[in-house]
Amino acid sequence: MKFLASPAVTVAAALLLINGAEGTQSERSRAVAHFSKRHPTYRAATRAHSSNTSDYRFFNNRTKSHLVESLPDVHFDLGEMYSGSIPIDDSNNGSRSLFYIFQPKIGEPSDDLTVYLNGGPGCSSEQGFFQENGRFTWQPGTYAPVINEYSWVNLTNMLWVDQPVGTGYSVGNVTATNEDEIAAEFLNFFRKFQDLYGIKNFRIFITGESYAGRYVPYISSAMLDKNDTTRFNLSGALLYDACIGQWDYIQAELPAYPFVKQHASLFNFNQSYMNELETTYEECGYKAYFDEYFAFPPSGIQPPKYMNYSECDIYNMIYYEAYNPNPCFNPYRVIDECPLLWDVLGWPTDLAYEPAPSTYFNRADVKKALHAPLDVEWELCSTDLVFAGGDSDPGPEQQGDDSPNPTEGVLPRVIEATNRVLIANGDWDYLIITNGTLLAIQNMTWNGQLGFQSAPATPIDIKMPDLQWNEIFEGQEGYGGLDGPQGVMGVQHYERGLMWAETYQSGHKQPQDQGRVSYRHLQWLLGQVETL
């Protein structure tokens, strides 16, 4: 928090620095008017929807039992919204099913359908729905849910799915041992979802974050295998802070020390410990490997490396030490400090935190409103494995997922088939580190070449004015106009069908941390803009 010796004097000075108070206010008003004209779904559309089901595009005799009419503690009209469980086996007895939430696009109808998947593995996509890109949002430390002005529902029909089986409200015996089996189960669900809502010939976009960096490419590739554009017209994919390569070595261990050095003031390690980390970084071969292969164009194929956890686990050396100067250390967003904020999802950081109020999606009244299984103990991230292989088997985090890394086959295939794939990383994310993701890309061959041929350097300039907090600024004398367009919020780079985005001031969950930037990402994915 900044200390303001005198709010009136400070604000006045700030306004004078930006072409004067009157000029700044009128400039911002023009920006808001310009944006509203181009994107009429904003504000008016999010607040003015009819509760008359005759106006609902997807309401019919089969879907009416899935209609969500209200939600506890959400004190505004939900508009058209559906949720429920769909069996993934041919028996249709519901013993194995995936749970979903479906919010149709606000305003003019669209024949685009965007799927959003959270990661884990085993983390519920109710997180994405309730705190990232859904129609409304309830953020940690806040009193009540509010309209999400940057919701993706302004641009596309949105579908959030708890998958694989064992995640969130999705139930059944866990049988999958790899991503191909996960994808097959998802396509069974998706086919039945389309039949239920009468969806045909839609453009399909698969998106997600974290471990969904594995789900998304495999599901997308499975859709391409079907060669059926009536049901599976895959048109693009988007991956946030994604596990796409050799996660342990390339995306975590190797870039860990440079990340701490870059953000030294946030970690606040003493010099002797920084020296110890630097020694480990050099003696374990991380520095030599990074210096050789973090190059544009790539210097060659990266040799596979195997972790020496007994002496070279620099990632966990940093992770556990970080709790000493900052007991509320959050690897998903390293800028965070104490206190831990109460979170309706019960898990604001790596530490589960559930004081007096109960976890929202585990409440009986919420389950009933969402048509969710009443006997399921909802967890944000499952404490049980969602792969049948067991925790002694290979795969990221030893979760039993024995599929090859997406960069080795399915991800290049999706890029080449759609020429519309975006991979983005938040700069405050320690779990999946930005330069580690870039390094993984530099070891991937697509559309005839290895990696990016030139280094990312083009700014991402966000001209969209603030809409989420605008009413607060406008309601206080002297503050109107200070929440204008963000300006440069990252770096972008496009080659051969793949868009890369580095997002400033964001942790692991980019739609939650940087709604405007994420909104721009989606516009690009949908083909509405050609640059970020």
VOZAGU-904529 format. One record per residue (C-alpha): residue number from 1; z, y, x. Coordinates in steps of 0.02 Angstrom, whole numbers. Each point is the difference from the previous one (the first is absolute). Example, Ala and Ser with C-alpha at 12.3 -4.5 7.8 and 13.67 -1.06 7.14 Angstrom:
2
NODE     k       c3       c2       c1
NODE     1      390     -225      615
NODE     2      -33      172       69
//
This chain:
532
NODE     k       c3       c2       c1
NODE     1        0        0        0
NODE     2      -42      175       62
NODE     3      133      135      -11
NODE     4      -61      158      -85
NODE     5       98      152       52
NODE     6      -69       93     -149
NODE     7     -119      -90     -118
NODE     8      -79      160      -64
NODE     9      -33       69      174
NODE    10      -60     -166       71
NODE    11     -117      -36     -143
NODE    12      -69      176        2
NODE    13      -34      -14      186
NODE    14      -87     -167      -24
NODE    15     -110       69     -137
NODE    16      -49      149      106
NODE    17      -53     -117      139
NODE    18     -123      -82     -120
NODE    19     -103      149      -57
NODE    20      140       76     -104
NODE    21       99      -65     -147
NODE    22     -127       51     -131
NODE    23     -146      -73       96
NODE    24       91     -164       32
NODE    25       48      -21     -182
NODE    26     -175       36      -64
NODE    27      -75     -113      133
NODE    28      110     -143      -56
NODE    29      -38       34     -183
NODE    30     -185      -10       37
NODE    31       27     -164       93
NODE    32       96      -76     -146
NODE    33     -133       60     -123
NODE    34     -138      -69      111
NODE    35       85     -169       16
NODE    36       39       -9     -186
NODE    37     -181       34      -42
NODE    38      -61     -139      115
NODE    39      139     -120      -49
NODE    40       42       35     -183
NODE    41      108     -156      -14
NODE    42      139       85       95
NODE    43      153       68      -89
NODE    44      -73       17     -175
NODE    45      -63     -179       -2
NODE    46      158      -74       71
NODE    47      105       83     -134
NODE    48     -113       -2     -153
NODE    49      -43     -177      -46
NODE    50       -8      -72     -173
NODE    51      122     -134      -55
NODE    52     -124      -54     -133
NODE    53      -60     -173       52
NODE    54     -168       30      -84
NODE    55      -37      115      148
NODE    56       42     -136      127
NODE    57     -151      -74       86
NODE    58       74     -171       40
NODE    59      109      -27     -154
NODE    60      -48     -151     -106
NODE    61       80     -145      -93
NODE    62       22      -96      162
NODE    63       69      143      106
NODE    64      118       77     -128
NODE    65      140     -118       53
NODE    66      -19       69      177
NODE    67        7      184      -52
NODE    68      146       95       77
NODE    69       60      124     -131
NODE    70      147       73       97
NODE    71      106      -26      154
NODE    72      187       30       20
NODE    73       39      170       79
NODE    74     -183       53       -5
NODE    75        9      144     -123
NODE    76     -182       42      -27
NODE    77     -152      -81      -79
NODE    78      -61     -146      106
NODE    79     -176       10      -68
NODE    80     -101     -160        4
NODE    81       91     -128      106
NODE    82       11     -190        2
NODE    83       98     -132       94
NODE    84       43     -183       -8
NODE    85      -29     -170       78
NODE    86     -163      -97       13
NODE    87       -7     -186       48
NODE    88      -95      -43      158
NODE    89      -20     -186      -36
NODE    90     -123      -73     -123
NODE    91      144      -74     -101
NODE    92       41      175      -63
NODE    93      180      -54      -32
NODE    94       68      147      100
NODE    95       96     -108      123
NODE    96      -94       90      140
NODE    97      -49      177      -41
NODE    98      -27      171       77
NODE    99       77      158      -74
NODE   100     -102      159      -12
NODE   101        9      182      -55
NODE   102     -161       82      -61
NODE   103      -23      187      -26
NODE   104     -174       54      -57
NODE   105      -76      158       70
NODE   106       55      166      -75
NODE   107     -134      106      -81
NODE   108     -182      -52        4
NODE   109      -16     -190        6
NODE   110      -55      -85      159
NODE   111      -78     -169       37
NODE   112       94      -10      165
NODE   113      153     -111       22
NODE   114      114       21      150
NODE   115      127     -134       45
NODE   116      154       49      101
NODE   117      104     -131       90
NODE   118      162       23       95
NODE   119       36     -109      150
NODE   120      152      -89       69
NODE   121      -50     -136      -17
NODE   122       89      -13     -166
NODE   123       24      185      -40
NODE   124      -28       53     -180
NODE   125     -142      118      -47
NODE   126      119       84     -121
NODE   127       41      102      155
NODE   128     -178       66        9
NODE   129        0       30     -188
NODE   130      168       91       -7
NODE   131        9       94      166
NODE   132     -176       16       69
NODE   133     -154       22     -109
NODE   134       46      -37     -181
NODE   135       -7      122     -145
NODE   136      182       47       25
NODE   137      120      -18      145
NODE   138      187      -19       31
NODE   139       37       42      180
NODE   140      159      -45       97
NODE   141      139      126      -24
NODE   142      -76       77     -157
NODE   143       80       10     -172
NODE   144     -143      -63     -108
NODE   145     -184      -48        2
NODE   146     -131      137       -8
NODE   147     -188        9      -25
NODE   148      -92      -41      161
NODE   149     -128      138       18
NODE   150      -91      -97      137
NODE   151       -8     -163      -95
NODE   152     -152     -107       32
NODE   153      -13      -21     -189
NODE   154      -80      172        0
NODE   155     -150      -78       87
NODE   156      -11     -184      -48
NODE   157       70     -140     -107
NODE   158      149      -69       97
NODE   159       68     -178       11
NODE   160      159      -46       95
NODE   161       33     -186       23
NODE   162      154      -96       59
NODE   163      -78     -131      113
NODE   164        8     -130       70
NODE   165      107     -112     -111
NODE   166      183       33       35
NODE   167      -23      188       14
NODE   168       84      120     -122
NODE   169      -18      -65     -178
NODE   170     -131     -132       47
NODE   171       64     -177      -23
NODE   172      -39     -179       48
NODE   173        7     -123      142
NODE   174      -58       71      166
NODE   175     -144     -108       60
NODE   176     -115      111      106
NODE   177       -1      -21      188
NODE   178     -138      124       42
NODE   179      -92      154      -61
NODE   180     -147      -98      -70
NODE   181      116      -86     -123
NODE   182       85      166      -42
NODE   183     -172       76      -34
NODE   184      -52     -145     -111
NODE   185      157       21     -106
NODE   186      -30      187      -13
NODE   187     -180      -26      -58
NODE   188       60     -121     -135
NODE   189      119      135      -60
NODE   190     -132      137       13
NODE   191     -128      -97     -101
NODE   192      125      -25     -142
NODE   193       53      183       11
NODE   194     -180       55      -22
NODE   195      -25     -116     -147
NODE   196      158       67      -82
NODE   197      -54      182       13
NODE   198     -187      -24      -22
NODE   199      -41       64      174
NODE   200     -176      -36       62
NODE   201     -116       81      126
NODE   202      136      112       71
NODE   203       -1       54      181
NODE   204      150      -84       82
NODE   205      103       77      141
NODE   206      139      -99       84
NODE   207      136      103       85
NODE   208      173      -26       71
NODE   209      124       30      139
NODE   210       93      -90      138
NODE   211      -15     -191      -15
NODE   212     -134       33     -131
NODE   213     -105       36      154
NODE   214      -21     -189       -6
NODE   215       -8      -20     -190
NODE   216     -133      133      -29
NODE   217     -136      -62      119
NODE   218       22     -182      -52
NODE   219       -3       40     -186
NODE   220     -150      115       27
NODE   221      -92     -134       98
NODE   222       37     -129     -136
NODE   223      -78      118     -127
NODE   224     -156       14      107
NODE   225       -8     -190        6
NODE   226      -17       -5     -189
NODE   227     -165       97        4
NODE   228       40       60     -176
NODE   229      -12      188      -25
NODE   230       43      -16     -184
NODE   231      178      -47       47
NODE   232       17       32      186
NODE   233     -104      152       44
NODE   234       99       39      156
NODE   235      -43      179       49
NODE   236      129       44      133
NODE   237      174      -27       71
NODE   238      142      108       64
NODE   239      141      -53      117
NODE   240      158       99       37
NODE   241      106      -36      154
NODE   242      -75     -171       -3
NODE   243       31     -163       90
NODE   244     -180      -35       50
NODE   245        9      -66      179
NODE   246      123      -90      112
NODE   247      150       85      -79
NODE   248      139      -46      119
NODE   249      -85       44      164
NODE   250     -137      125      -40
NODE   251       69       95     -150
NODE   252      186       -3       41
NODE   253       56      -44      177
NODE   254     -136       79      103
NODE   255        0      176      -77
NODE   256      189        7      -28
NODE   257       52       92      158
NODE   258     -140      131       -8
NODE   259       51       30     -182
NODE   260      181       32       50
NODE   261      -55      113      142
NODE   262     -110       99     -119
NODE   263      144       18     -125
NODE   264      141       13      127
NODE   265       97      132      -96
NODE   266        7     -112     -154
NODE   267       67     -152       94
NODE   268      115      102      114
NODE   269       24     -137      130
NODE   270       85       52      162
NODE   271     -103        8      158
NODE   272       68     -160       75
NODE   273      -54     -100     -152
NODE   274     -170       83        0
NODE   275      -17      -52      183
NODE   276       46     -179      -47
NODE   277     -132        0     -137
NODE   278     -131       69      118
NODE   279       39     -135      128
NODE   280      -18     -136     -132
NODE   281     -162       79      -61
NODE   282      -74       -8      174
NODE   283       71     -164       65
NODE   284      -47      -97     -157
NODE   285     -181       54       17
NODE   286       -7      110     -153
NODE   287      -52      156       94
NODE   288     -141      -83       95
NODE   289      -67      -82     -158
NODE   290        8      161     -101
NODE   291      -80      105      137
NODE   292     -145     -122       15
NODE   293      -38      -36     -182
NODE   294       47      159      -93
NODE   295     -170       72       41
NODE   296     -148       76      -93
NODE   297     -122      -85        8
NODE   298       98     -161       25
NODE   299       10      -69      177
NODE   300      -24     -177      -65
NODE   301       75     -139     -104
NODE   302      189        1       10
NODE   303       73     -164       66
NODE   304      130      -79     -116
NODE   305      179       27       56
NODE   306      155      -99      -42
NODE   307      171       77      -20
NODE   308      139      -25      126
NODE   309      141       33     -122
NODE   310      137      -41      126
NODE   311      -41      142      121
NODE   312     -137      109      -73
NODE   313       47       32     -181
NODE   314       -7      188       23
NODE   315      -29       29     -186
NODE   316      169      -72      -48
NODE   317       85       81      150
NODE   318      -51      166      -77
NODE   319       35      -53     -179
NODE   320      181      -51       27
NODE   321       40      143      118
NODE   322      -65      126     -128
NODE   323      148      -34     -115
NODE   324      123       70      128
NODE   325      -54      183       -5
NODE   326      -60      -18     -180
NODE   327       94     -128     -109
NODE   328     -126       34     -138
NODE   329     -151      -37      110
NODE   330     -152      -41     -106
NODE   331     -142      -90       91
NODE   332     -114       37     -146
NODE   333       25      188       24
NODE   334       86       46      162
NODE   335       31      180      -52
NODE   336      137      -58     -122
NODE   337      185       27       36
NODE   338      165      -28      -91
NODE   339       50       -7     -138
NODE   340      -93     -146      -74
NODE   341      -68       60     -166
NODE   342       32      -99     -157
NODE   343     -162      -87      -48
NODE   344      -43      -69     -171
NODE   345      -85     -143       91
NODE   346      158      -38       99
NODE   347      -79       -1      172
NODE   348      -37      172       74
NODE   349       -9      -59      183
NODE   350       18     -165       91
NODE   351      177       -1      -71
NODE   352       24      -59     -179
NODE   353       99      137      -86
NODE   354       61      -17     -179
NODE   355      151      104      -49
NODE   356       62       12     -180
NODE   357     -166       14      -96
NODE   358      -98     -162      -14
NODE   359     -173      -29       70
NODE   360     -121       67     -130
NODE   361     -118     -149      -14
NODE   362      145     -123      -10
NODE   363       68       81     -158
NODE   364      -18     -103     -159
NODE   365      -64      149     -100
NODE   366     -134       36      130
NODE   367      -56     -181        5
NODE   368      -14       -2     -189
NODE   369     -101      161       -3
NODE   370     -120      -69      131
NODE   371      -16     -173      -81
NODE   372       67      -72      163
NODE   373       92     -167       15
NODE   374      181       33      -49
NODE   375       69     -139      109
NODE   376      -77       64      162
NODE   377      117       84      125
NODE   378     -116      140       54
NODE   379        4       49      184
NODE   380     -104      133       84
NODE   381      -37     -125      138
NODE   382       31     -185      -27
NODE   383      136      -80      106
NODE   384      -94     -165      -18
NODE   385     -163      -42       88
NODE   386     -159       21     -101
NODE   387     -100     -117      113
NODE   388       34     -186       -8
NODE   389      -20      -26      187
NODE   390      178       51       41
NODE   391       71      123      125
NODE   392      -36     -110      150
NODE   393     -187       10      -26
NODE   394     -121      127       75
NODE   395      -53      167      -68
NODE   396       72      177        4
NODE   397      189       -3       -4
NODE   398       -7     -191       -3
NODE   399      -19        1     -189
NODE   400     -104     -159      -11
NODE   401     -168       88      -21
NODE   402     -117      -94      117
NODE   403     -160       99      -37
NODE   404      -99       85      140
NODE   405       29      186       19
NODE   406     -115      103     -114
NODE   407      -84       85      149
NODE   408      -67     -171       51
NODE   409     -115      -24     -149
NODE   410       39       54     -178
NODE   411       28      186       34
NODE   412     -167       24       92
NODE   413      -84      -93     -142
NODE   414       72      118     -130
NODE   415      -51      152      102
NODE   416     -178      -64       20
NODE   417      -16      -45     -184
NODE   418       64      165      -70
NODE   419      -12      130      141
NODE   420      149       78      -88
NODE   421      164      -54       84
NODE   422      139      119       49
NODE   423      144      -43      117
NODE   424      138      130       16
NODE   425      165        7       93
NODE   426      148      118      -17
NODE   427       64       80      159
NODE   428      184      -23      -44
NODE   429      -17     -187      -26
NODE   430       87     -110      130
NODE   431      -33     -163      -92
NODE   432     -190       11       19
NODE   433      -35      126      138
NODE   434     -154      111       -8
NODE   435      -68      -36      174
NODE   436       33     -186      -25
NODE   437     -112        1     -153
NODE   438     -134       95       94
NODE   439       14     -126      142
NODE   440      -27     -141     -125
NODE   441     -156       89      -64
NODE   442      -64       14      179
NODE   443        2     -191        9
NODE   444     -101      -23     -160
NODE   445     -189      -20       -8
NODE   446      -90       62     -156
NODE   447     -178       53      -38
NODE   448      -58      -52      173
NODE   449      124       88      114
NODE   450      176      -20       66
NODE   451      125      132      -55
NODE   452      -25      187      -18
NODE   453     -121       73      127
NODE   454       86      169        6
NODE   455      181       52      -20
NODE   456       61       70     -167
NODE   457        5      189        8
NODE   458      -57       79     -165
NODE   459      141       88      -95
NODE   460       48      -45     -178
NODE   461       14      171      -84
NODE   462       88      -11     -169
NODE   463      -52      149     -106
NODE   464       83      -63     -159
NODE   465      144      116      -50
NODE   466      172      -69      -36
NODE   467       16      -62     -178
NODE   468      156     -108        8
NODE   469      124      139       40
NODE   470      -99      152      -54
NODE   471      110       38     -151
NODE   472      154       15      112
NODE   473      -87      125      114
NODE   474      -76      100     -141
NODE   475      167        8      -90
NODE   476       90       90      142
NODE   477      -40      179       41
NODE   478      -78       22      171
NODE   479      -43     -183       27
NODE   480     -160      -14     -102
NODE   481     -149      -40      109
NODE   482       96      -75      145
NODE   483      -49     -177      -50
NODE   484     -186       19       23
NODE   485     -128     -121       74
NODE   486       73     -109      138
NODE   487     -134       29      131
NODE   488      -25     -127      139
NODE   489       95     -159      -45
NODE   490      -78     -129      114
NODE   491     -151      -63       93
NODE   492     -150      -94      -70
NODE   493     -141      -99       77
NODE   494     -146      -95      -79
NODE   495     -115     -128       78
NODE   496     -110     -135      -77
NODE   497       86      -13     -169
NODE   498      180       18       60
NODE   499      103      159      -24
NODE   500      156       22      105
NODE   501      137      124      -47
NODE   502      156       48       96
NODE   503      120       85     -120
NODE   504      123      131       61
NODE   505      177       14      -70
NODE   506       -8     -172      -81
NODE   507       92     -162       21
NODE   508      -48     -175      -56
NODE   509      -31       47     -183
NODE   510     -134      132        7
NODE   511      -26       29     -187
NODE   512      188       32      -12
NODE   513       14      114      152
NODE   514     -166       92      -10
NODE   515      -67       -4     -177
NODE   516     -136      128       28
NODE   517      -68      -87      154
NODE   518        5     -168      -88
NODE   519      -91       75     -149
NODE   520     -138       55      119
NODE   521       -8     -175       74
NODE   522      -32      -70     -173
NODE   523     -133      129      -37
NODE   524      -92      -59      155
NODE   525       21     -183      -47
NODE   526      -74       33     -172
NODE   527     -149       90       77
NODE   528       48      170      -72
NODE   529        3       81      173
NODE   530      -80      -50      165
NODE   531      132       68      119
NODE   532      188       17       -9
//
